[in-house]
Amino acid sequence: MKDHGCCVVAASGSGRQTVENRNSDGDRPTRKFVQRFLSIAEWIIPGAMLALLPKCPACLVAYVAIGTGVGLSISSATYLRMALLILCLTSLSYVAAKGLRRIIFRIRASRQYRTPQHQ
């Protein structure tokens, strides 16, 4: 097959090379896997934290003491619990808004490329 003029780029010292060959560095599946993993982790991490967050500050004090050996007062555990709750809800809201934006973009793009049937 013959390359189109727009797809051919000059490579230094080795003649001509297509854009596709120049950009295929072999690690595209790896990047795709990492991106997919990170997009799933965006949902799982704050969701799991929210599910595992104790409902009472005394339980949070016990979890922190068992996990780290650091003791907290009940009032500081109350503020820490509220901060973790706000952080989890904010990050889940952000990820949901980003996903909704992506869906809306796809819907608009599909409507844009449709051809009208009756003119």
Secondary structure as UniProt FT lines:
FT   HELIX           5..7
FT   STRAND          8..10
FT   TURN            12..13
FT   STRAND          16..18
FT   HELIX           19..23
FT   HELIX           28..52
FT   HELIX           57..68
FT   HELIX           74..112
//
